Amino acid sequence: MQIDKNLIEKLKASKSIVFFTGAGISAESGIPTFRGKEGIWNKLKPEELANFDAFLKNPELVWEWYNHRKKIIHQSQPNQGHIAIAEMQSALGGFPEVAVITQNIDNLHRRAGSKTVYELHGNIERNYCIKCRTFYNEELDFSKGIPKCKCGGLIRPDVVWFGEYLPENQFDASEKTAQNCDIFFIVGTSAVVYPAASLIFTAKQNKAYLVEINIEETEISNYADWSFYGEAGSILPQIINEIKKFHNNSH
Ligand code: APR
């Protein structure tokens, strides 16, 4: 795969880089995406599983679904895409600022060693009481049915459901980061879910160089300055190798 010299020059001149990721970056770890041919939402109804009213109506079904996803995630490992990004955040990458803004709840960026990770849609490893918002991050006990808080409230996963607001602190920090970055990578997302996808346009309006990495064209392909069509797990390591090359040559 040829890496455009413009992109290499941009990388060389960059101080702040953002990786905006979606379910596609975890596909090679065996975690199904939401849309597309094998997408989850082709088989299951988000209105029955990923919204608050559905949870109140049938918490057993919603928990069965999240425990099923958690099981798949716990059996999965970060792939070369997650690892390459973590490397770019480390001294190896040599960039002062590299942030991950993710729509994924699978915690794989953190498990790959990424430090600065903004989680727009929450994290499946956290849970909280819907009544008093006490957090429960240890494994929950389902032996006596749906876990309840000591206040009696139902405990839910700390993920953002359709119709819910994104966590303000995560979105605000993501917006600031998108406003001040030099390169904004868009990795493995269909870019159809808002307000997350609005960050792409925030970066564009602030003159960031947009680089898309996806197995196919998406809603935002026309806005990208450069697009790589292929698997994130093979493209991202190649980009980090290019970066290592010019860092080694400069020392
Ligand atoms: N490498 C790169 N891109 C890939 C790969 C891969 N190996 N496999 C799939 N893709 C791409 C698909 O072509 C698609 O464009 O990843 C994208 C996944 O899109 P979605 O399934 O729509 O996932 P995402 O964009 O993350 O969804 C956003 O929607 O359902 C909600 O809350 C959920 O966070 C999620 C949000």
Residues whose N, C-alpha, C, O or C-beta is under 5 A from the ligand:
A	BS01	APR	G22 A23 G24 A27 E28 T33 F34 R35 G36 Q103 N104 H121 G188 T189 S190 A191 V193 I213 N214 I215 E216 G230 E231 A232
